[in-house]
Amino acid sequence: MINPRVADWSQRAARRTADRTRPSLKEAVAAIPAECYANPTWRGMAIFARDWTMYLAAVVALMSNSPLLVLPAWILAGMAMSGLFVIGHDAAHGALFRSPRLNYWIAQLSLLPSLHAIDVWAYGHNRVHHTFAGCQGRDFVWHPVTRAQYADLPLLGKLLHRIEWSVAGAGVYYLRAIWWGRILHAVPPARLVAAFRRDRLYIAAYAVVAVSAVALVAYAATQDAAAALWAVVKVLVVPWIIFNYVIGATIYVHHIAPHLPWWPRRSWTKFAGQMDSTGTVQVAGWLNFLWHNIYIHVPHHVDPRIPFYHLPEAAAALARTYPDRVHIRTYGARDYLRTTRQCKLYDFERGRWSDYRGTLAVP
């Protein structure tokens, strides 16, 4: 008969041996060249100014009341707002500048057009999503449901899941689950109650000032209340809705694909969460220009202190060090359509995605 204490000791020894042979996140960080952390102030400020210039140019075009400018200005405003959000995201990670104070204020000024603020955003994104990427029950961003969980949903819950996990659902998901659920209604720990209250006041103040300014300028030009209301929708609401779709789809691409696993807590590791459950994709160069290499996502998860303009070099270094773990794929509209069609439910035990009928996704 095997002594239970001996058996328990043997199991713990085996786990310790496995832990020593398992790759660690610190090793991955060490593979990134030191020059990837250089972040001169002038460079971050220049890109911050560029994005604000693009956004304000779109606002001016929308206020001009030229019907020919509305559609292109909507697209530019939504893209520029998304670019500012990425700037704020980098600054909130402390990656954009050496100065914590400058990171804080650039993050606030960059996040406000999309109605986000730094402390609320950083708590959910930096401290939860980045810490537990791909971990069942911990990471909340695009967390999949199992077949059994889906079956237990009420009819409206099933309908909402089918909408949000469809090709047209990313904006609905981001607005409901992230912005509404994790920005406006997040419950902070006691130490962050004051910071969350302050951030929500910033968001409310920005919204009141922006709406009032646009409405007053439009009313002064037209003496028409309906025209003033339409100006608010045209200049502020529509670009914000575009932003929600852009960011929702972007985060989806980062963490949902047939080849990207999610992990039960017992088998999740920091290395697996950041390296295996996060995707890097090659997209059109103009998207990287507008959205600051946000699709080069694996090195950002390995070490969020890397400023976005050094992510390509960091990704190349990780690919050289871990050629069997870092997969860089060319990505386009067909890939997004295929993923939204195949990846509906997740089997955490088998590590496989499937659609609602049970057909397994093909990596």
C-alpha positions as CSV (number, residue, x, y, z in Angstrom):
1,M,0.0,0.0,0.0
2,I,1.4,3.4,-1.0
3,N,1.8,5.8,1.9
4,P,-0.5,8.8,1.2
5,R,2.2,11.2,2.5
6,V,4.8,9.8,0.1
7,A,2.3,9.9,-2.8
8,D,1.4,13.5,-2.0
9,W,5.1,14.5,-1.8
10,S,5.8,12.8,-5.1
11,Q,3.0,14.7,-6.8
12,R,4.2,18.0,-5.4
13,A,7.8,17.2,-6.5
14,A,6.5,16.4,-10.0
15,R,4.6,19.7,-10.1
16,R,7.7,21.6,-9.0
17,T,9.8,19.9,-11.8
18,A,7.1,20.8,-14.3
19,D,7.1,24.4,-13.1
20,R,10.9,24.6,-13.6
21,T,10.8,23.3,-17.1
22,R,7.7,25.3,-18.1
23,P,8.6,28.6,-19.9
24,S,8.1,31.7,-17.8
25,L,6.8,35.1,-18.6
26,K,10.0,36.6,-17.2
27,E,12.0,34.7,-19.8
28,A,9.8,36.1,-22.6
29,V,10.3,39.7,-21.2
30,A,14.0,39.1,-21.2
31,A,14.0,38.2,-24.9
32,I,12.8,41.7,-25.8
33,P,15.7,44.1,-26.7
34,A,16.3,47.0,-24.4
35,E,15.9,49.5,-27.2
36,C,12.2,48.6,-27.4
37,Y,11.6,50.5,-24.2
38,A,12.9,53.9,-25.5
39,N,10.1,56.4,-25.3
40,P,11.2,60.0,-26.0
41,T,8.7,62.6,-24.9
42,W,8.7,64.4,-28.2
43,R,7.6,61.3,-30.1
44,G,4.6,60.5,-27.8
45,M,3.5,64.2,-27.9
46,A,3.8,64.4,-31.6
47,I,1.5,61.4,-32.1
48,F,-0.9,62.7,-29.5
49,A,-1.1,66.0,-31.3
50,R,-1.5,64.3,-34.7
51,D,-4.5,62.3,-33.4
52,W,-6.2,65.3,-31.8
53,T,-5.7,67.2,-35.0
54,M,-7.4,64.5,-37.1
55,Y,-10.3,64.3,-34.6
56,L,-10.8,68.0,-34.5
57,A,-10.6,68.2,-38.3
58,A,-13.4,65.6,-38.5
59,V,-15.5,67.6,-36.0
60,V,-15.0,70.8,-38.0
61,A,-16.1,69.0,-41.2
62,L,-19.2,67.6,-39.5
63,M,-20.1,71.1,-38.1
64,S,-19.8,72.6,-41.6
65,N,-23.1,71.1,-42.7
66,S,-21.8,70.0,-46.0
67,P,-23.7,66.7,-46.9
68,L,-20.7,65.6,-49.0
69,L,-18.4,65.6,-45.9
70,V,-20.7,63.7,-43.5
71,L,-19.8,60.1,-44.4
72,P,-16.0,60.6,-44.7
73,A,-16.0,62.8,-41.6
74,W,-17.8,60.2,-39.6
75,I,-15.3,57.6,-40.7
76,L,-12.4,59.9,-39.8
77,A,-13.9,60.9,-36.5
78,G,-14.5,57.3,-35.5
79,M,-11.0,56.2,-36.5
80,A,-9.3,59.2,-34.9
81,M,-11.3,58.6,-31.6
82,S,-10.1,55.0,-31.7
83,G,-6.5,56.2,-32.3
84,L,-6.7,58.6,-29.3
85,F,-8.1,55.7,-27.3
86,V,-5.0,53.6,-28.2
87,I,-2.8,56.5,-27.2
88,G,-4.6,56.7,-23.8
89,H,-4.3,53.0,-23.5
90,D,-0.5,53.1,-23.9
91,A,-0.2,56.1,-21.5
92,A,-2.4,54.3,-18.9
93,H,0.1,51.4,-19.1
94,G,2.9,53.9,-18.4
95,A,4.5,53.1,-21.7
96,L,4.3,56.4,-23.6
97,F,6.4,58.6,-21.4
98,R,8.9,58.4,-18.6
99,S,6.9,60.8,-16.5
100,P,4.0,59.2,-14.6
101,R,2.3,62.6,-14.4
102,L,2.5,63.1,-18.1
103,N,1.2,59.6,-18.7
104,Y,-1.7,60.3,-16.5
105,W,-2.8,63.5,-18.1
106,I,-2.2,62.4,-21.7
107,A,-4.3,59.2,-20.9
108,Q,-7.1,61.3,-19.5
109,L,-7.2,63.7,-22.5
110,S,-6.9,60.9,-25.0
111,L,-9.6,58.7,-23.4
112,L,-12.3,61.3,-22.8
113,P,-13.6,61.6,-26.4
114,S,-14.6,57.9,-26.1
115,L,-16.0,58.6,-22.6
116,H,-13.4,56.6,-20.7
117,A,-11.1,57.7,-17.9
118,I,-7.8,56.4,-16.7
119,D,-8.4,54.9,-13.3
120,V,-11.6,53.1,-14.2
121,W,-10.1,51.8,-17.4
122,A,-6.8,50.8,-15.9
123,Y,-8.4,48.8,-13.1
124,G,-10.3,46.5,-15.4
125,H,-7.8,46.4,-18.3
126,N,-4.4,46.6,-16.7
127,R,-5.0,44.8,-13.4
128,V,-7.6,42.2,-14.5
129,H,-7.4,41.5,-18.2
130,H,-3.7,41.8,-18.5
131,T,-3.0,39.8,-15.3
132,F,-5.4,36.9,-16.2
133,A,-5.5,36.9,-20.0
134,G,-7.3,33.8,-21.2
135,C,-8.1,32.5,-17.7
136,Q,-11.5,30.9,-17.2
137,G,-13.5,32.9,-14.7
138,R,-10.9,35.7,-14.3
139,D,-10.4,37.4,-17.6
140,F,-13.7,39.2,-18.4
141,V,-12.9,40.4,-22.0
142,W,-14.8,38.4,-24.6
143,H,-15.0,35.5,-22.0
144,P,-16.6,32.5,-23.8
145,V,-19.4,30.4,-22.5
146,T,-19.6,26.6,-22.6
147,R,-22.4,24.7,-24.3
148,A,-24.0,23.9,-20.9
149,Q,-23.9,27.6,-19.9
150,Y,-25.4,28.7,-23.2
151,A,-28.2,26.1,-22.7
152,D,-29.0,27.5,-19.3
153,L,-29.4,31.1,-20.6
154,P,-32.9,32.4,-20.8
155,L,-34.3,33.1,-24.3
156,L,-33.3,36.8,-24.2
157,G,-29.8,35.8,-23.0
158,K,-29.4,33.4,-25.9
159,L,-30.6,36.1,-28.3
160,L,-28.1,38.6,-26.9
161,H,-25.3,36.1,-27.1
162,R,-26.1,35.4,-30.8
163,I,-26.1,39.1,-31.5
164,E,-22.9,39.9,-29.7
165,W,-21.0,37.0,-31.1
166,S,-22.1,37.6,-34.7
167,V,-20.2,39.4,-37.3
168,A,-22.1,42.7,-36.5
169,G,-22.1,42.3,-32.7
170,A,-18.7,43.6,-31.6
171,G,-19.9,47.2,-30.9
172,V,-23.0,46.0,-29.0
173,Y,-20.7,43.7,-26.9
174,Y,-18.2,46.4,-26.1
175,L,-20.8,49.1,-25.3
176,R,-22.8,46.7,-23.0
177,A,-20.2,44.5,-21.4
178,I,-17.2,46.8,-21.3
179,W,-18.2,50.4,-21.3
180,W,-21.5,50.1,-19.5
181,G,-20.6,47.1,-17.3
182,R,-16.9,47.8,-16.6
183,I,-16.5,51.6,-16.9
184,L,-19.8,53.2,-15.7
185,H,-20.9,50.5,-13.4
186,A,-17.7,48.8,-12.2
187,V,-17.6,48.3,-8.4
188,P,-14.1,49.4,-7.2
189,P,-12.1,48.1,-4.3
190,A,-12.3,50.5,-1.3
191,R,-8.9,52.1,-2.1
192,L,-10.2,53.2,-5.6
193,V,-13.6,54.5,-4.7
194,A,-12.5,58.1,-4.8
195,A,-10.6,57.7,-8.0
196,F,-13.6,56.0,-9.7
197,R,-15.9,58.8,-8.5
198,R,-13.5,61.4,-9.9
199,D,-13.2,59.6,-13.2
200,R,-16.9,59.4,-13.7
201,L,-17.2,63.1,-12.9
202,Y,-14.6,63.8,-15.6
203,I,-16.6,61.7,-18.1
204,A,-19.9,63.4,-17.2
205,A,-18.3,66.9,-17.3
206,Y,-16.7,66.2,-20.7
207,A,-20.0,64.9,-22.1
208,V,-21.9,68.0,-20.8
209,V,-19.4,70.4,-22.2
210,A,-19.1,68.7,-25.6
211,V,-22.9,68.4,-26.0
212,S,-23.5,71.9,-24.9
213,A,-20.8,73.4,-27.2
214,V,-21.9,71.5,-30.3
215,A,-25.6,72.3,-29.6
216,L,-25.0,76.0,-29.0
217,V,-22.8,76.5,-32.1
218,A,-25.4,74.7,-34.3
219,Y,-28.3,76.6,-32.8
220,A,-26.5,79.9,-33.2
221,A,-26.0,79.2,-36.9
222,T,-29.5,77.9,-37.6
223,Q,-31.8,79.2,-34.9
224,D,-33.3,75.7,-35.1
225,A,-33.5,73.3,-32.1
226,A,-33.9,70.2,-34.3
227,A,-30.8,71.2,-36.2
228,A,-28.9,71.6,-32.9
229,L,-30.1,68.1,-31.8
230,W,-29.0,66.6,-35.1
231,A,-25.6,68.3,-34.8
232,V,-25.1,66.5,-31.4
233,V,-26.0,63.2,-33.0
234,K,-23.9,63.8,-36.1
235,V,-20.8,65.2,-34.4
236,L,-20.6,63.2,-31.1
237,V,-22.9,60.2,-31.1
238,V,-22.3,58.6,-34.5
239,P,-18.5,58.7,-34.2
240,W,-18.8,57.2,-30.7
241,I,-20.8,54.4,-32.0
242,I,-18.2,53.8,-34.7
243,F,-15.5,53.8,-32.0
244,N,-17.4,51.1,-30.0
245,Y,-17.5,48.8,-33.1
246,V,-13.8,49.5,-33.9
247,I,-12.6,48.7,-30.4
248,G,-14.9,45.9,-29.8
249,A,-13.8,44.2,-33.1
250,T,-10.2,44.9,-32.3
251,I,-10.3,43.3,-28.9
252,Y,-12.2,40.3,-30.4
253,V,-9.4,39.8,-33.0
254,H,-6.8,39.9,-30.2
255,H,-8.3,37.0,-28.2
256,I,-10.9,35.1,-30.2
257,A,-9.8,32.7,-33.0
258,P,-10.0,29.0,-33.7
259,H,-6.3,28.6,-32.8
260,L,-6.4,30.8,-29.6
261,P,-7.1,28.8,-26.4
262,W,-8.7,29.7,-23.2
263,W,-7.6,27.9,-20.1
264,P,-9.2,26.4,-17.0
265,R,-7.7,28.0,-13.9
266,R,-5.8,24.8,-12.9
267,S,-3.8,24.8,-16.2
268,W,-3.5,28.5,-16.8
269,T,-0.1,30.2,-16.5
270,K,1.0,33.8,-17.1
271,F,3.1,32.6,-20.0
272,A,0.3,30.7,-21.6
273,G,-2.2,33.5,-21.1
274,Q,0.0,36.2,-22.7
275,M,1.7,34.1,-25.4
276,D,-0.9,31.5,-26.4
277,S,-4.2,33.2,-25.7
278,T,-3.2,36.4,-27.4
279,G,-3.0,36.9,-31.2
280,T,-0.8,39.0,-33.4
281,V,-2.1,39.6,-36.9
282,Q,-0.8,41.4,-40.0
283,V,-3.2,44.0,-41.3
284,A,-3.1,46.8,-43.8
285,G,-0.4,49.4,-43.1
286,W,-2.9,52.2,-42.9
287,L,-4.7,50.5,-40.0
288,N,-1.4,50.2,-38.1
289,F,-0.8,53.9,-38.9
290,L,-4.2,55.0,-37.6
291,W,-4.4,52.6,-34.6
292,H,-0.7,52.5,-33.5
293,N,0.2,48.9,-34.1
294,I,-2.6,47.7,-31.8
295,Y,-2.9,44.5,-33.8
296,I,0.7,43.5,-32.9
297,H,-0.6,42.3,-29.6
298,V,1.5,39.5,-28.2
299,P,4.5,41.7,-27.2
300,H,2.1,44.2,-25.6
301,H,0.7,41.4,-23.4
302,V,4.2,40.1,-22.6
303,D,5.2,43.5,-21.4
304,P,2.8,46.5,-21.6
305,R,5.6,48.9,-20.9
306,I,6.7,48.7,-24.6
307,P,5.5,51.8,-26.5
308,F,3.4,51.0,-29.5
309,Y,5.9,52.2,-32.1
310,H,8.4,49.5,-30.9
311,L,5.9,46.6,-31.0
312,P,7.1,45.4,-34.4
313,E,10.7,44.9,-33.2
314,A,9.5,43.3,-30.0
315,A,7.3,40.9,-31.9
316,A,10.2,39.9,-34.2
317,A,12.3,39.2,-31.1
318,L,9.6,37.0,-29.5
319,A,9.1,35.1,-32.8
320,R,12.8,34.4,-33.0
321,T,12.9,33.2,-29.4
322,Y,9.6,31.2,-29.5
323,P,9.1,30.2,-33.1
324,D,6.7,27.4,-32.1
325,R,4.5,29.7,-29.9
326,V,4.3,33.0,-31.7
327,H,2.0,32.8,-34.7
328,I,1.7,35.9,-36.9
329,R,-1.1,35.6,-39.4
330,T,-2.3,37.8,-42.2
331,Y,-5.8,38.9,-41.3
332,G,-8.6,40.3,-43.4
333,A,-12.4,40.6,-43.6
334,R,-12.7,36.9,-44.6
335,D,-10.8,35.8,-41.5
336,Y,-13.1,37.9,-39.3
337,L,-16.2,36.4,-40.9
338,R,-14.9,32.9,-40.5
339,T,-14.0,33.4,-36.9
340,T,-17.4,34.9,-36.0
341,R,-19.1,32.0,-37.8
342,Q,-17.0,29.2,-36.1
343,C,-16.2,30.6,-32.6
344,K,-19.5,30.7,-30.6
345,L,-19.0,28.3,-27.6
346,Y,-15.9,27.0,-25.9
347,D,-15.1,23.6,-24.4
348,F,-12.5,24.3,-21.6
349,E,-11.7,20.7,-21.1
350,R,-10.9,19.9,-24.7
351,G,-9.6,23.4,-25.5
352,R,-11.8,23.7,-28.7
353,W,-14.1,26.3,-30.1
354,S,-17.4,25.3,-31.8
355,D,-20.5,26.9,-33.3
356,Y,-24.0,26.5,-31.8
357,R,-24.5,23.2,-33.6
358,G,-21.4,21.7,-32.1
359,T,-19.2,21.8,-35.2
360,L,-15.6,22.3,-34.1
361,A,-13.7,25.3,-35.4
362,V,-10.9,24.7,-37.7
363,P,-7.6,26.5,-36.8
